[in-house]
Amino acid sequence: IQLAFELETSQRLNFLIKDINGRTLKTWSANFSSGYASLPINIQGFNAGVYFMVVQGTDFTDTKKFVKQ
């Protein structure tokens, strides 16, 4: 999948992928500069199903649902 976002300030982001039961399957962190960023995420090893991508920044947390077929 491709994750795209825009940041107002440079910051470290934490990423979590959770399954439908809320179990964390993958986590990582990275530093980003302000502005637009696009990040490819490899989900090839995941089974078909519903997942949640959680992005945590300095002053926000955003969760998006995605489906792997």
Phi and psi in radians as a Rosetta constraint file:
Dihedral C 1 N 2 CA 2 C 2 CIRCULARHARMONIC -2.036 0.35
Dihedral N 2 CA 2 C 2 N 3 CIRCULARHARMONIC 2.146 0.35
Dihedral C 2 N 3 CA 3 C 3 CIRCULARHARMONIC -1.828 0.35
Dihedral N 3 CA 3 C 3 N 4 CIRCULARHARMONIC 2.170 0.35
Dihedral C 3 N 4 CA 4 C 4 CIRCULARHARMONIC -2.181 0.35
Dihedral N 4 CA 4 C 4 N 5 CIRCULARHARMONIC 2.439 0.35
Dihedral C 4 N 5 CA 5 C 5 CIRCULARHARMONIC -2.748 0.35
Dihedral N 5 CA 5 C 5 N 6 CIRCULARHARMONIC 2.900 0.35
Dihedral C 5 N 6 CA 6 C 6 CIRCULARHARMONIC -2.250 0.35
Dihedral N 6 CA 6 C 6 N 7 CIRCULARHARMONIC 2.331 0.35
Dihedral C 6 N 7 CA 7 C 7 CIRCULARHARMONIC -1.997 0.35
Dihedral N 7 CA 7 C 7 N 8 CIRCULARHARMONIC 2.419 0.35
Dihedral C 7 N 8 CA 8 C 8 CIRCULARHARMONIC -1.363 0.35
Dihedral N 8 CA 8 C 8 N 9 CIRCULARHARMONIC -0.539 0.35
Dihedral C 8 N 9 CA 9 C 9 CIRCULARHARMONIC -2.322 0.35
Dihedral N 9 CA 9 C 9 N 10 CIRCULARHARMONIC 2.679 0.35
Dihedral C 9 N 10 CA 10 C 10 CIRCULARHARMONIC -1.148 0.35
Dihedral N 10 CA 10 C 10 N 11 CIRCULARHARMONIC 2.422 0.35
Dihedral C 10 N 11 CA 11 C 11 CIRCULARHARMONIC -2.930 0.35
Dihedral N 11 CA 11 C 11 N 12 CIRCULARHARMONIC 2.897 0.35
Dihedral C 11 N 12 CA 12 C 12 CIRCULARHARMONIC -1.575 0.35
Dihedral N 12 CA 12 C 12 N 13 CIRCULARHARMONIC 2.290 0.35
Dihedral C 12 N 13 CA 13 C 13 CIRCULARHARMONIC -1.961 0.35
Dihedral N 13 CA 13 C 13 N 14 CIRCULARHARMONIC 2.479 0.35
Dihedral C 13 N 14 CA 14 C 14 CIRCULARHARMONIC -1.853 0.35
Dihedral N 14 CA 14 C 14 N 15 CIRCULARHARMONIC 2.353 0.35
Dihedral C 14 N 15 CA 15 C 15 CIRCULARHARMONIC -2.075 0.35
Dihedral N 15 CA 15 C 15 N 16 CIRCULARHARMONIC 2.382 0.35
Dihedral C 15 N 16 CA 16 C 16 CIRCULARHARMONIC -2.358 0.35
Dihedral N 16 CA 16 C 16 N 17 CIRCULARHARMONIC 2.412 0.35
Dihedral C 16 N 17 CA 17 C 17 CIRCULARHARMONIC -1.963 0.35
Dihedral N 17 CA 17 C 17 N 18 CIRCULARHARMONIC 2.183 0.35
Dihedral C 17 N 18 CA 18 C 18 CIRCULARHARMONIC -2.072 0.35
Dihedral N 18 CA 18 C 18 N 19 CIRCULARHARMONIC 2.634 0.35
Dihedral C 18 N 19 CA 19 C 19 CIRCULARHARMONIC -1.516 0.35
Dihedral N 19 CA 19 C 19 N 20 CIRCULARHARMONIC -3.126 0.35
Dihedral C 19 N 20 CA 20 C 20 CIRCULARHARMONIC -1.104 0.35
Dihedral N 20 CA 20 C 20 N 21 CIRCULARHARMONIC -0.381 0.35
Dihedral C 20 N 21 CA 21 C 21 CIRCULARHARMONIC -1.612 0.35
Dihedral N 21 CA 21 C 21 N 22 CIRCULARHARMONIC 0.051 0.35
Dihedral C 21 N 22 CA 22 C 22 CIRCULARHARMONIC 1.533 0.35
Dihedral N 22 CA 22 C 22 N 23 CIRCULARHARMONIC 0.052 0.35
Dihedral C 22 N 23 CA 23 C 23 CIRCULARHARMONIC -1.323 0.35
Dihedral N 23 CA 23 C 23 N 24 CIRCULARHARMONIC 2.342 0.35
Dihedral C 23 N 24 CA 24 C 24 CIRCULARHARMONIC -1.385 0.35
Dihedral N 24 CA 24 C 24 N 25 CIRCULARHARMONIC 2.155 0.35
Dihedral C 24 N 25 CA 25 C 25 CIRCULARHARMONIC -1.792 0.35
Dihedral N 25 CA 25 C 25 N 26 CIRCULARHARMONIC -0.490 0.35
Dihedral C 25 N 26 CA 26 C 26 CIRCULARHARMONIC -2.692 0.35
Dihedral N 26 CA 26 C 26 N 27 CIRCULARHARMONIC 2.408 0.35
Dihedral C 26 N 27 CA 27 C 27 CIRCULARHARMONIC -2.423 0.35
Dihedral N 27 CA 27 C 27 N 28 CIRCULARHARMONIC 2.604 0.35
Dihedral C 27 N 28 CA 28 C 28 CIRCULARHARMONIC -2.882 0.35
Dihedral N 28 CA 28 C 28 N 29 CIRCULARHARMONIC 2.897 0.35
Dihedral C 28 N 29 CA 29 C 29 CIRCULARHARMONIC -2.330 0.35
Dihedral N 29 CA 29 C 29 N 30 CIRCULARHARMONIC 2.713 0.35
Dihedral C 29 N 30 CA 30 C 30 CIRCULARHARMONIC -2.780 0.35
Dihedral N 30 CA 30 C 30 N 31 CIRCULARHARMONIC 2.667 0.35
Dihedral C 30 N 31 CA 31 C 31 CIRCULARHARMONIC -1.612 0.35
Dihedral N 31 CA 31 C 31 N 32 CIRCULARHARMONIC 2.426 0.35
Dihedral C 31 N 32 CA 32 C 32 CIRCULARHARMONIC -2.305 0.35
Dihedral N 32 CA 32 C 32 N 33 CIRCULARHARMONIC 2.508 0.35
Dihedral C 32 N 33 CA 33 C 33 CIRCULARHARMONIC -1.436 0.35
Dihedral N 33 CA 33 C 33 N 34 CIRCULARHARMONIC 2.857 0.35
Dihedral C 33 N 34 CA 34 C 34 CIRCULARHARMONIC -1.120 0.35
Dihedral N 34 CA 34 C 34 N 35 CIRCULARHARMONIC 2.678 0.35
Dihedral C 34 N 35 CA 35 C 35 CIRCULARHARMONIC 1.936 0.35
Dihedral N 35 CA 35 C 35 N 36 CIRCULARHARMONIC -2.838 0.35
Dihedral C 35 N 36 CA 36 C 36 CIRCULARHARMONIC -1.476 0.35
Dihedral N 36 CA 36 C 36 N 37 CIRCULARHARMONIC 2.428 0.35
Dihedral C 36 N 37 CA 37 C 37 CIRCULARHARMONIC -2.437 0.35
Dihedral N 37 CA 37 C 37 N 38 CIRCULARHARMONIC 2.594 0.35
Dihedral C 37 N 38 CA 38 C 38 CIRCULARHARMONIC -2.333 0.35
Dihedral N 38 CA 38 C 38 N 39 CIRCULARHARMONIC 2.362 0.35
Dihedral C 38 N 39 CA 39 C 39 CIRCULARHARMONIC -2.395 0.35
Dihedral N 39 CA 39 C 39 N 40 CIRCULARHARMONIC 2.062 0.35
Dihedral C 39 N 40 CA 40 C 40 CIRCULARHARMONIC -1.356 0.35
Dihedral N 40 CA 40 C 40 N 41 CIRCULARHARMONIC 2.455 0.35
Dihedral C 40 N 41 CA 41 C 41 CIRCULARHARMONIC -2.216 0.35
Dihedral N 41 CA 41 C 41 N 42 CIRCULARHARMONIC 2.140 0.35
Dihedral C 41 N 42 CA 42 C 42 CIRCULARHARMONIC -1.454 0.35
Dihedral N 42 CA 42 C 42 N 43 CIRCULARHARMONIC 2.026 0.35
Dihedral C 42 N 43 CA 43 C 43 CIRCULARHARMONIC -2.049 0.35
Dihedral N 43 CA 43 C 43 N 44 CIRCULARHARMONIC 0.375 0.35
Dihedral C 43 N 44 CA 44 C 44 CIRCULARHARMONIC -1.018 0.35
Dihedral N 44 CA 44 C 44 N 45 CIRCULARHARMONIC -0.619 0.35
Dihedral C 44 N 45 CA 45 C 45 CIRCULARHARMONIC -1.424 0.35
Dihedral N 45 CA 45 C 45 N 46 CIRCULARHARMONIC -0.020 0.35
Dihedral C 45 N 46 CA 46 C 46 CIRCULARHARMONIC -1.498 0.35
Dihedral N 46 CA 46 C 46 N 47 CIRCULARHARMONIC 2.516 0.35
Dihedral C 46 N 47 CA 47 C 47 CIRCULARHARMONIC -1.261 0.35
Dihedral N 47 CA 47 C 47 N 48 CIRCULARHARMONIC 2.817 0.35
Dihedral C 47 N 48 CA 48 C 48 CIRCULARHARMONIC -1.056 0.35
Dihedral N 48 CA 48 C 48 N 49 CIRCULARHARMONIC 2.431 0.35
Dihedral C 48 N 49 CA 49 C 49 CIRCULARHARMONIC 2.742 0.35
Dihedral N 49 CA 49 C 49 N 50 CIRCULARHARMONIC -3.005 0.35
Dihedral C 49 N 50 CA 50 C 50 CIRCULARHARMONIC -1.737 0.35
Dihedral N 50 CA 50 C 50 N 51 CIRCULARHARMONIC 2.350 0.35
Dihedral C 50 N 51 CA 51 C 51 CIRCULARHARMONIC -2.364 0.35
Dihedral N 51 CA 51 C 51 N 52 CIRCULARHARMONIC 2.891 0.35
Dihedral C 51 N 52 CA 52 C 52 CIRCULARHARMONIC -2.228 0.35
Dihedral N 52 CA 52 C 52 N 53 CIRCULARHARMONIC 2.272 0.35
Dihedral C 52 N 53 CA 53 C 53 CIRCULARHARMONIC -1.730 0.35
Dihedral N 53 CA 53 C 53 N 54 CIRCULARHARMONIC 2.090 0.35
Dihedral C 53 N 54 CA 54 C 54 CIRCULARHARMONIC -1.911 0.35
Dihedral N 54 CA 54 C 54 N 55 CIRCULARHARMONIC 2.236 0.35
Dihedral C 54 N 55 CA 55 C 55 CIRCULARHARMONIC -2.082 0.35
Dihedral N 55 CA 55 C 55 N 56 CIRCULARHARMONIC 2.122 0.35
Dihedral C 55 N 56 CA 56 C 56 CIRCULARHARMONIC -2.008 0.35
Dihedral N 56 CA 56 C 56 N 57 CIRCULARHARMONIC 2.165 0.35
Dihedral C 56 N 57 CA 57 C 57 CIRCULARHARMONIC -2.011 0.35
Dihedral N 57 CA 57 C 57 N 58 CIRCULARHARMONIC -2.955 0.35
Dihedral C 57 N 58 CA 58 C 58 CIRCULARHARMONIC -1.053 0.35
Dihedral N 58 CA 58 C 58 N 59 CIRCULARHARMONIC -0.732 0.35
Dihedral C 58 N 59 CA 59 C 59 CIRCULARHARMONIC -2.300 0.35
Dihedral N 59 CA 59 C 59 N 60 CIRCULARHARMONIC 0.437 0.35
Dihedral C 59 N 60 CA 60 C 60 CIRCULARHARMONIC -2.746 0.35
Dihedral N 60 CA 60 C 60 N 61 CIRCULARHARMONIC 2.760 0.35
Dihedral C 60 N 61 CA 61 C 61 CIRCULARHARMONIC -2.389 0.35
Dihedral N 61 CA 61 C 61 N 62 CIRCULARHARMONIC 2.267 0.35
Dihedral C 61 N 62 CA 62 C 62 CIRCULARHARMONIC -2.254 0.35
Dihedral N 62 CA 62 C 62 N 63 CIRCULARHARMONIC 2.396 0.35
Dihedral C 62 N 63 CA 63 C 63 CIRCULARHARMONIC -2.172 0.35
Dihedral N 63 CA 63 C 63 N 64 CIRCULARHARMONIC 2.274 0.35
Dihedral C 63 N 64 CA 64 C 64 CIRCULARHARMONIC -2.215 0.35
Dihedral N 64 CA 64 C 64 N 65 CIRCULARHARMONIC 2.423 0.35
Dihedral C 64 N 65 CA 65 C 65 CIRCULARHARMONIC -1.573 0.35
Dihedral N 65 CA 65 C 65 N 66 CIRCULARHARMONIC 2.461 0.35
Dihedral C 65 N 66 CA 66 C 66 CIRCULARHARMONIC -2.465 0.35
Dihedral N 66 CA 66 C 66 N 67 CIRCULARHARMONIC 2.767 0.35
Dihedral C 66 N 67 CA 67 C 67 CIRCULARHARMONIC -2.105 0.35
Dihedral N 67 CA 67 C 67 N 68 CIRCULARHARMONIC 2.248 0.35
Dihedral C 67 N 68 CA 68 C 68 CIRCULARHARMONIC -1.744 0.35
Dihedral N 68 CA 68 C 68 N 69 CIRCULARHARMONIC 2.200 0.35
